[in-house]
Amino acid sequence: MGHRANLILVESGKYQLFYNHWCANTIYRDLFWGVEHAVEFIRAQEEVDESGWLDEVWAEGGAVVDLDKQVFLIFAGEDIASNVQLRRVYLDVLRSVWQGWQVQWAYEGIADMANYVGFPRENVLVEVESEDVLRFEVLQQQHLDWIDTVASIVTEDKAVKLFPLYDYTEDYLYYGSPLLAAIREYQGLDDLIIADGDPFPRGGFHLDIMARTLEFWVAPSIPDIKNRVRRKWQGWSVQSTSRPIRVSGGANKRATAVSHRI
């Protein structure tokens, strides 16, 4: 067991790589209090050579502190990693502490860190296999106690349908275009209301069947997800965004309507 993380310092055009077995779910606060505190914390960890790079399976968090360009790149924390609303607030507060720095979230996790310092990203990627059987279970409006994914579909007759779903967004995307056959078995919803206190989705996707376009977003940092989805949806235009599904205030300001756009 552990919460493994790589930490990187960049100085004078070179990078030093460090490893910690336990801090992946705490570095969002360990590195919070500005560059001097962050550098001291990172230097206190175990310095490793290139063999100490974690791959996407084991890297549960990480950070790059670039002293040359004043860039701070991070992904960490169990709650922050999956809750886009909480992460937005966290990054706003973090930027107020790291004034003058470019504070960025590593949306592809350890792969973004490798890219940043010029380490081959393929060395940190692991082959991903999709499930043979797709679990496609649409939640009913009265049972929205836990929504992992929201899908929106523009059908052949140009109707827009919404599907609140169990299971992680990437599981649906990696299944590929046969997903459409499973979707057609359900009617979908015309509107989806997420009330105050309801869990916010951790990802979503928007399919336009006639235009053969797929847009998606995911809250967690998932390496190489865009390329992997494109390989599963050949012949489709695939786009990803770091922004979640757009929401608008409900009439009573106590609920939000999830729109069909991503």
N, C-alpha and C positions, 0 to 999 in steps of 0.2 A: 504494500500500500504506500501511497505518497501523493504529493501534489507537486509534480516535477515542473521545473521551469529553467529556461535559459535566460540569462541576463547578459547584455552586451554594452560595453563602453566603446565609443569611437573617439579617438583623439589623434591629432596629427596625421590623419588619413589612414590610420590603422585601427583595427578593432580587437578588443580582448573579449573572450568568451568565458562566461562563468555558469556554474550549475548550482542549483539548490533543490533538494529532494522534497521540500515541504512548503515552499512559499507561493505556489501558483495561485492559490485562492486568497492570499493575503498581500501580494505586492501592490495591489491597487491602493492599499494604505501604507505599505512599507516605503513606497516611492513617492508618496503624495506631497511631502513637505518641502519640495523644491530641490534644485539640482545638487546643492552641497550635501544634503542629507541622503539623496538618492545615490550619489557617487560613493559615499562612505558605506552605505548598505551593500552596494554591488561589489565593491572591493573586498568586503568581508566574506564573500562567498568563495567557493572552490573554483579556481581558475582551471580551465581545461583547454585542450587543443581541439582541432577540428573533429576528432573522434568523439568529442563530448557533445556534439549537436544532437538534440532530441529530434525524433521524427514526429509526425502528426498524431500518432497513436499515444505517445507518452508525454508530449508537450501540452500541459494543461494551462500554461500561462507563460508570459515572457515579456521582455521589454528591451528596447534599445534607447540608450541615452547618448546622443551625438553631440559631443562638446564642441566640435568644429562648426557645425551648421545650426546648432541649437534646435535640434529635433528630438522629441520624446515620443516614441512609438510603444504602445502597450496593448496587451490583451490579458485579462486576468479576472478572477473572482467569479464564483458560481452564480450569484444573483445578477451582477452587472453584465456577465457574459450573455445571459438569456433574456434580460429585461431591458428592452430598448428605451423605455421611459426613464428608468432609473439611470441607465448609462448616459443618456443625454444630460441629465442633471449633473451626474458625476463629472463628465468631461467639461461642462461649463465651469464648475467649481475648480477643477484641476487647472484649467487655463488661467483662472484668476490667481492661482498660487504660482504657477510657472509663467509668469509674465515675461513677454519677449520671446517665448519659445513656441515652436509649432508643435502642438499636442495632437497626436493622431491615434486613432484606434486601429489595430492590426486586424482588419476584417478577414484576412486569410491566415491569421495566427502565425505559426512558426514559419510558414512559407513567405509571409510578408517580411519577417525579420531576415530570412535568408536573402531575399531579393534586395533588401536595403543595403546589406554589407557585401553583396556580390558573391555569396556562397550559392552553389548550384541548388536550385529549389527541388530538383528531382531527388536530391539526396535526403530530403526530409519528407517526401511524399510516400504513401503506401497505397498499393492497389486496393480499390474499393469495389466490393461486389454487392450488387443489388439483391434484394430478397426475391426468391422465386415466386412467392405468393404475396400478393398485395392485400393488405388489410385496409379496406376503404369503408370507414364507418362515419356516416354523417350524423352530427349531433343535432338534436331538435332544439328549437328556441328555448324550451323550458328546461333543458338539461345542459346549459352552457357553463357548468361549474369548472370545466377545464378545457380550454381550446389550445391545441398545439399549433394548428395551421388554419389559415383561411384561404380558400381557393375561390376565385371568381372566374366564370366562364362566359364568353360570348358565343352563343350557340349559332347553328346554321341560319336560324331565322332572326338573328341579331338580338335575341333576348339576352339579358345579363342575369346570371344566377350565381348566388353565393352559397358556399359550402363550408361550414365550420367543421373541422376534422380533428380526430385524434391523430397521434403520431407526428414525427418530425417532418418538416417540409422536405428536407433532402431525401427522405425515404421515398416520397411520392415522385420527386423529380428524377431520381436515379432509376425509377421503374421505366421511364421512357414513354413514348407515344401510346403504347397499349393502355396507359392510364385512361385514355378517352373512353374506352369500352366500359370501364368500371364506372366512370362518371355518368354515362348515359342511363344507368340503372336508377339514378336518383333525380328527383325534380329540382332540388335546390331551393333556396330562399330568395325572395325578392328583396328583402331587407334583413340586415343583421344588426341588432342593437346590443352593444356591450355596455352594461351599466357600471356605475361607480362601484368599485370593489371587486368586479369580475376580473379574472386573469386576462392579461393582454396576450395575444398570440405571439409566438416566438418565430414566426415566419409566415410567408404566404406566397401564392403565385397566381398569375392572371393569364388565362389562355383565351386566345381568339382563334376559334376553330377554322373559320373561313380564311382569315389572313395568315394562318399558321405562324402566329407569334406567341412567344412565351416570355413573360417577365416574372422575376421572382426576387424575394429578399429573405434573408435569414438573420436572426439575431446572433447566434453563436459564430465564432470565428472558425470557418471551415476551409482548409486549404484546397485550392484548385477547383473549387466547386463549379465555377462558370465553365471551365473546359470540360469537366466531367458531365455536366448537364448537356452541353452542346453535343457531345458524342452520343448521348442517349436520345437526343431529339434531332437527328439528322434530317435536313430538309426544312427545318423550322428556324425562324429568326429568334435567337435567345438573347435576352438582356438581363442583367442583374443590377441591383441598386443596393446601396447601404442604408437607404431610407425605408422605413416601414410603410405599411398600407396607410394611405391618407385617411384621416378621420375628420368628421365635422361634428360640431356640437349638436346635441339633440334639442328638441323643442323645449324641454324642461331643464336643460343644462345639466341634467344628472345622468345623461346617457350619451353615447357617441354612436353614430351610424358609420359602419365600415363601408367605404365606397368600393366600386368595382375596379378602381385604378390602383396601381402599385407605384 
